[in-house]
Structures are given as structure tokens and as C-alpha cells.
Amino acid sequence: MPANGRPNSDILKTRAIQSALQFALEKRLFSKNPELKKAAESWLKEADNDRSVFGRQMRMIQVLRKGATLEDMVRRLKSSRRTVFRYLNELERAGYSIRLEGSVYRV
């Protein structure tokens, strides 16, 4: 965690961008520039895709809310064990509290 005590991670930055673009689209702030609107919609679609790192990390949060073993996460995310551990570390850096209860991880 940075010296200011606030989490700093790519997940938080990407989440902020995602929220800002969703807000701008909902409020029709791109109405005068269709190219920007199209780019924003495209970015949001790609970010939510399971092929993107951010998309898999958001899916991991959903899986962790219900609780999952390491093998469950590997299977559901179609990722290696090492990648799952990297994502868990990144989520912790972003301020998520990851708990291990027996063999089940939870957020």
C-alpha cells in the first residue's frame, strides 16, 4: 500500500475509468461526438469480456463472494494456478479483503 494509506492498483484505475464511461454514456455526454461514444462502448465491451484481465478479475470477485477453492477458480476463470494467485494479490492491493476459510477463498 502506498505511503498515503490508500490502495493503488490497476483494478481500481480500470474500475474508475469503467464507471466514468458508463456515467458519460448514461448521461449522453457523447451525443455530439459519435466517434467517442463508439470508442467508449467498445472499451466497455472489451473490459467486461472474460478475455481481458479486468474482466477475469471482476468475474473472480463474483466467484469469491460465493466462496471458491483454488481449483474452482482455476476452472471457472480458465486460468493457471499462478494467474489465480496473481489476481488474488492484485485484489488485495486494490483493498479487497481475501479470506481463506479452510480451503475456500472468500471476499
C-alpha positions in Angstrom: 0.0 0.0 0.0 1.3 3.5 -0.8 2.6 5.9 1.9 -0.8 7.8 1.8 -2.5 4.6 3.1 -4.8 4.3 0.1 -4.8 1.2 -2.1 -3.3 1.8 -5.6 -3.8 -0.8 -8.3 -4.7 -1.2 -11.9 -8.1 -2.7 -10.9 -9.1 0.5 -9.1 -7.9 2.6 -12.0 -9.7 0.5 -14.6 -12.8 0.4 -12.4 -12.8 4.2 -12.2 -12.5 4.5 -16.0 -15.3 2.0 -16.4 -17.6 3.9 -14.0 -16.8 7.2 -15.7 -17.5 5.9 -19.2 -20.8 4.3 -18.1 -21.8 7.5 -16.4 -21.0 9.5 -19.5 -22.9 7.1 -21.8 -25.9 7.1 -19.4 -26.0 11.0 -19.4 -25.4 11.1 -23.1 -22.3 13.2 -22.8 -21.0 11.8 -26.1 -24.1 12.8 -28.1 -22.2 15.4 -30.1 -19.3 13.1 -30.9 -20.4 9.7 -32.2 -16.8 8.5 -32.6 -16.1 9.0 -28.9 -19.4 7.3 -28.0 -18.5 4.3 -30.2 -15.0 4.1 -28.6 -16.4 4.2 -25.1 -18.9 1.5 -25.9 -16.2 -0.6 -27.5 -13.8 -0.1 -24.5 -16.6 -1.1 -22.0 -17.4 -4.2 -24.0 -13.8 -5.3 -24.1 -13.2 -4.6 -20.4 -16.2 -6.8 -19.4 -15.0 -9.6 -21.6 -13.6 -12.7 -19.9 -10.6 -12.5 -22.3 -9.5 -9.3 -20.6 -7.6 -9.3 -17.4 -10.0 -6.8 -15.9 -13.0 -8.9 -17.0 -11.5 -12.0 -15.4 -10.7 -10.1 -12.2 -14.3 -8.8 -11.9 -15.5 -12.4 -12.5 -13.1 -13.6 -9.8 -14.7 -11.1 -7.3 -18.2 -12.6 -8.2 -16.8 -16.1 -7.6 -15.1 -15.2 -4.3 -18.4 -13.6 -3.0 -19.9 -17.1 -3.1 -16.6 -18.8 -2.0 -14.4 -20.9 -4.1 -11.4 -23.3 -3.8 -8.3 -22.6 -5.8 -9.3 -25.4 -8.2 -12.8 -23.9 -8.6 -11.2 -20.5 -9.6 -8.7 -22.2 -12.0 -11.6 -23.9 -13.7 -14.1 -21.0 -13.7 -11.6 -18.4 -14.9 -9.8 -20.8 -17.3 -6.5 -19.7 -15.8 -3.4 -21.3 -14.3 -2.9 -21.5 -10.5 -0.2 -18.9 -10.8 -2.5 -16.5 -12.6 -5.2 -17.0 -9.9 -2.7 -16.2 -7.2 -1.6 -13.1 -9.1 -5.2 -12.0 -9.3 -5.7 -12.6 -5.6 -2.7 -10.5 -4.8 -3.9 -7.7 -7.1 -7.3 -7.7 -5.4 -5.7 -7.4 -2.0 -3.6 -4.5 -3.3 -6.9 -2.9 -4.5 -8.2 -3.1 -1.0 -10.3 -6.3 -1.2 -10.1 -8.4 1.9 -9.5 -12.0 0.8 -10.1 -14.6 3.5 -9.2 -18.3 3.4 -11.7 -20.4 5.4 -10.4 -24.0 5.3 -9.7 -24.4 1.5 -12.3 -21.9 0.5 -11.4 -18.3 -0.5 -13.9 -15.5 0.1 -14.0 -11.8 -0.4 
